Amino acid sequence: MPEHISKQFDAELEAVRSRVLQMGGLVEEQIVKAVDALASGDIAVLDAVIEDDHRVNAMEVGLDESCSHIIARRQPAAGDLRLVMAIIKTITDLERIGDEAEKIARMAKLIHGAERVNLPRLELRHVANLALSMLRKALDAFARLDVHAALEVVKQDRGVDDEFRSILRQLITFMMEDPRTITRSLEILFVAKAIERIGDHAKNMAEYVVYMVEGRDVRHTREEFHIEGL
């Protein structure tokens, strides 16, 4: 490939990577707003999160088209092809994280619309912060192509899963002790599950970074922990 063509290709790839990070920033903002408004009951913010989901969807479509054009025009190979494929998978997970933020907002509207009557006292902020931390670290690992940081995100997912199981046990206890809490408990369960899924998608994104840089697939294996310090 002539040098000027190679530079153009590199610029295209970098532009797409930058847009992925912009999409990640928007998704992160959606989560923060949804979780904050779940606590505050700010219906206007919850409505904005639900309404803005189309922006995330539009970014996914645009990036997917750009990647398809790159594959068709440039016919990338080896590392460049891995990068494009990893980006396609990453934006899919980001779009799904956006969907989970929308679910949190919808459940929060139901909870506050019922004026929090028969609402179990349960703290979700901690697990939300864990999942949000995973997303931020996964995006940072993507930006810096940092395999070590990506593998730390993969490891961190176990903490989110443990928190979700603890919340589930607490909700079951609430519902057994007072059936009046069942409706609100199920709504909280949907919120907790959405947060847990955000962690899963962030883990996926981190695994794509490993694939992008090293060409190895660490999904469904314990290979990701076989590095010093993890």
Phi and psi in degrees as a GROMACS rama.xvg file:
@    title "Ramachandran Plot"
@    xaxis  label "Phi"
@    yaxis  label "Psi"
@TYPE xy
-55.2389  153.2  PRO-2
-60.6034  -41.2834  GLU-3
-67.7423  -34.2363  HIS-4
-67.2224  -42.047  ILE-5
-60.8438  -41.6021  SER-6
-66.3334  -39.2578  LYS-7
-62.1995  -42.0945  GLN-8
-63.1269  -45.7509  PHE-9
-60.0711  -40.294  ASP-10
-65.0759  -39.3224  ALA-11
-62.3903  -45.6656  GLU-12
-62.5838  -42.2212  LEU-13
-66.1619  -37.3427  GLU-14
-64.0326  -40.425  ALA-15
-66.9977  -42.8737  VAL-16
-59.1581  -40.3122  ARG-17
-63.5784  -40.316  SER-18
-67.3448  -33.2532  ARG-19
-61.6791  -43.121  VAL-20
-66.6074  -35.1358  LEU-21
-63.3259  -43.1896  GLN-22
-62.2705  -40.9837  MET-23
-62.3301  -39.0047  GLY-24
-63.9896  -39.3347  GLY-25
-65.7089  -43.9015  LEU-26
-63.2832  -42.8196  VAL-27
-59.3634  -43.2585  GLU-28
-61.7222  -39.1265  GLU-29
-61.7453  -42.8292  GLN-30
-63.88  -47.874  ILE-31
-57.9391  -46.1779  VAL-32
-62.8828  -44.0286  LYS-33
-63.9149  -44.4113  ALA-34
-68.5926  -42.5502  VAL-35
-62.1376  -43.1231  ASP-36
-73.6245  -24.8153  ALA-37
-60.2221  -39.516  LEU-38
-77.1584  -40.4172  ALA-39
-86.9152  -25.216  SER-40
78.9834  21.8874  GLY-41
-76.5579  98.3029  ASP-42
-65.9247  -34.3696  ILE-43
-61.9753  -39.9238  ALA-44
-68.0626  -41.7117  VAL-45
-61.557  -41.9768  LEU-46
-62.875  -37.5631  ASP-47
-66.377  -39.1049  ALA-48
-62.2152  -44.7004  VAL-49
-64.4904  -44.2934  ILE-50
-67.1103  -37.0255  GLU-51
-78.7401  -3.20792  ASP-52
-60.2539  -28.2828  ASP-53
-64.4561  -27.7495  HIS-54
-66.3223  -40.9187  ARG-55
-63.5826  -45.1758  VAL-56
-60.4173  -41.7746  ASN-57
-65.5499  -36.9567  ALA-58
-66.2495  -38.7868  MET-59
-62.2409  -46.6106  GLU-60
-60.2117  -46.5864  VAL-61
-62.1  -43.1722  GLY-62
-68.256  -37.9295  LEU-63
-62.019  -42.1026  ASP-64
-64.1479  -41.6718  GLU-65
-61.7492  -42.3904  SER-66
-65.3395  -39.5179  CYS-67
-63.2661  -40.1939  SER-68
-66.0176  -39.2609  HIS-69
-62.5772  -44.7749  ILE-70
-62.6204  -43.0597  ILE-71
-68.1858  -42.0827  ALA-72
-84.6358  -40.7672  ARG-73
-96.8319  -21.9574  ARG-74
46.7837  59.9534  GLN-75
-64.3302  154.655  PRO-76
-130.456  163.795  ALA-77
51.2648  -124.552  ALA-78
-61.5725  -38.0614  GLY-79
-64.7722  -39.5035  ASP-80
-67.3285  -40.2624  LEU-81
-60.6553  -40.9229  ARG-82
-60.5273  -47.9388  LEU-83
-63.9345  -43.7636  VAL-84
-64.0844  -39.7624  MET-85
-65.8326  -36.6317  ALA-86
-65.0204  -43.3273  ILE-87
-58.3371  -42.8355  ILE-88
-70.4521  -38.9007  LYS-89
-62.5626  -43.9336  THR-90
-68.715  -27.9116  ILE-91
-64.4806  -44.2679  THR-92
-67.1405  -37.9376  ASP-93
-63.2283  -40.3106  LEU-94
-63.1068  -38.9197  GLU-95
-70.6137  -33.3396  ARG-96
-63.7769  -40.1083  ILE-97
-58.938  -39.368  GLY-98
-62.2502  -38.9945  ASP-99
-67.3879  -37.8824  GLU-100
-61.8991  -39.9899  ALA-101
-63.5072  -40.7122  GLU-102
-61.6065  -42.1525  LYS-103
-58.9438  -44.4547  ILE-104
-63.0243  -41.6016  ALA-105
-66.0252  -42.8577  ARG-106
-65.7777  -38.5234  MET-107
-62.2697  -37.5109  ALA-108
-64.1658  -39.5397  LYS-109
-64.5989  -44.2322  LEU-110
-62.1201  -47.4737  ILE-111
-78.1683  -25.6811  HIS-112
-65.6006  -27.9003  GLY-113
-89.7589  10.9757  ALA-114
57.121  32.4048  GLU-115
57.6091  23.8765  ARG-116
-69.1314  136.487  VAL-117
56.5517  36.1533  ASN-118
-91.2409  119.747  LEU-119
-61.7064  144.37  PRO-120
-83.1659  106.468  ARG-121
-145.779  134.849  LEU-122
-96.3134  120.042  GLU-123
-107.871  -8.64499  LEU-124
-60.3526  -39.3394  ARG-125
-63.1713  -49.5277  HIS-126
-67.4252  -33.7176  VAL-127
-63.8074  -40.8343  ALA-128
-65.4925  -36.5325  ASN-129
-63.1297  -47.7225  LEU-130
-64.8841  -39.7806  ALA-131
-65.2238  -38.6797  LEU-132
-61.9225  -40.9067  SER-133
-60.6976  -43.9194  MET-134
-62.5397  -46.3687  LEU-135
-61.7761  -42.7693  ARG-136
-67.5359  -37.4518  LYS-137
-64.7428  -41.8143  ALA-138
-65.4881  -38.7494  LEU-139
-66.3277  -41.32  ASP-140
-62.5162  -38.6528  ALA-141
-63.1945  -43.2986  PHE-142
-65.6884  -38.1  ALA-143
-99.9045  -0.913184  ARG-144
51.675  48.3089  LEU-145
-100.18  102.791  ASP-146
-66.4212  -41.9635  VAL-147
-60.7631  -45.4689  HIS-148
-63.3863  -38.1471  ALA-149
-62.1889  -42.0126  ALA-150
-69.321  -28.2614  LEU-151
-65.3949  -36.6331  GLU-152
-64.6245  -43.1105  VAL-153
-57.7357  -43.8312  VAL-154
-66.2199  -36.1674  LYS-155
-65.7708  -21.3433  GLN-156
-61.5273  -28.7948  ASP-157
-63.1711  -34.1105  ARG-158
-65.3822  -39.514  GLY-159
-66.186  -41.4085  VAL-160
-62.1562  -41.5672  ASP-161
-63.2683  -41.8691  ASP-162
-62.6531  -41.9694  GLU-163
-62.5064  -44.3225  PHE-164
-62.2829  -36.8776  ARG-165
-64.798  -43.3582  SER-166
-62.2479  -41.6054  ILE-167
-60.6223  -44.2537  LEU-168
-62.178  -42.3527  ARG-169
-63.3076  -42.0904  GLN-170
-65.9264  -38.8313  LEU-171
-60.969  -41.3172  ILE-172
-62.5416  -45.7214  THR-173
-57.8364  -45.983  PHE-174
-68.0558  -35.3879  MET-175
-70.3003  -37.0182  MET-176
-79.3347  -29.3214  GLU-177
-146.833  96.8243  ASP-178
-57.8173  -20.1832  PRO-179
-64.435  -19.594  ARG-180
-87.8774  -0.621425  THR-181
-59.3407  -49.4385  ILE-182
-59.797  -50.6821  THR-183
-65.6357  -36.3195  ARG-184
-63.0754  -39.8845  SER-185
-66.9194  -36.9347  LEU-186
-64.9498  -41.0638  GLU-187
-64.8652  -37.3574  ILE-188
-61.7211  -41.0092  LEU-189
-62.3074  -38.5825  PHE-190
-64.4714  -47.6863  VAL-191
-62.3121  -39.0391  ALA-192
-66.1291  -38.6296  LYS-193
-61.9097  -40.95  ALA-194
-64.8626  -42.6713  ILE-195
-62.1686  -37.5765  GLU-196
-69.0302  -33.4584  ARG-197
-58.7182  -42.7647  ILE-198
-61.503  -41.0077  GLY-199
-61.223  -44.3149  ASP-200
-67.6744  -37.0991  HIS-201
-64.2524  -38.6202  ALA-202
-61.4107  -45.0202  LYS-203
-55.8704  -45.9211  ASN-204
-60.4558  -39.8764  MET-205
-65.5929  -38.8834  ALA-206
-64.4166  -33.4745  GLU-207
-66.2263  -31.2549  TYR-208
-63.5115  -42.5289  VAL-209
-61.5639  -44.3924  VAL-210
-62.0036  -42.8872  TYR-211
-61.39  -43.3348  MET-212
-84.0618  -43.5287  VAL-213
-109.295  -11.6118  GLU-214
74.7884  16.4348  GLY-215
-114.233  144.764  ARG-216
-100.097  111.85  ASP-217
-100.394  9.73071  VAL-218
-67.0208  142.906  ARG-219
60.4009  24.106  HIS-220
-132.563  169.673  THR-221
-103.547  9.88188  ARG-222
-60.6505  -28.081  GLU-223
-62.4022  -19.1026  GLU-224
-96.9352  3.62969  PHE-225
-89.4019  45.8034  HIS-226
-130.737  157.401  ILE-227
-61.3352  133.227  GLU-228
91.0977  -3.00335  GLY-229
